[in-house]
């Protein structure tokens, strides 16, 4: 019988594998000026703010401080090269998050290894608190266009078919 802890580890591992197959533009962190303890509303409010900056899809994680107050970590992406509107620049997104919520950080995702490191750090780590909450945002078209088609499996299939 699989324990709840083991099941949680399996689910987080599957999410990490899923996320690593996509191209991402930014890592982000947002800490709330006014403490929040309800993860659903914290994630929703950050997602709604990100939409003002043409973020088409995002994966957000609510993580508690030792006090129980939440902060958000996430991956964000636009619709992809050649699609309009283009995602805003990181300092514009930072400014919006800072004005609305408080402390914020937005950094470019330069490599797939960076996304893997993010997943290992924030998604796969074992949290001892009840607030282990994450959510996927964006419509199916944004997720479909964001798939990393340069991965080994896709390249091998193209070579065999060509």
URGI-V54715 format. One line per field, one symbol per residue. psi: psi as a letter, one per 20 degrees, with the letter a starting at -180 (. if undefined). burial: + if it has 16 or more other ideal C-beta (glycine too) atoms within 10 Angstrom, else -. A space follows every 10 residues. Layout:
BEGIN
psi = ???
burial = ???
END
This chain:
BEGIN
psi = pprhgggggg ghghgggghi jqpqgqqqpp ppgppqiohg hggghgghgh hikkohqqoq pppqrhiiqq rpqrpqqair piqqqqqrqh hggggggggh hcpqppqqoh rhhhgggggh ghgiqopirh nnpqqpqrrh hhhghipoji rghggghhgh h.
burial = ---------- -+--++--++ -+++++++++ ++---+--+- -++-+++-++ --++++++++ ++++-----+ ++++++++++ ------++-+ --++-+++-+ +--+-+--+- -+--+--++- -++------- -++++-++-- -+--++---- ---------- --
END
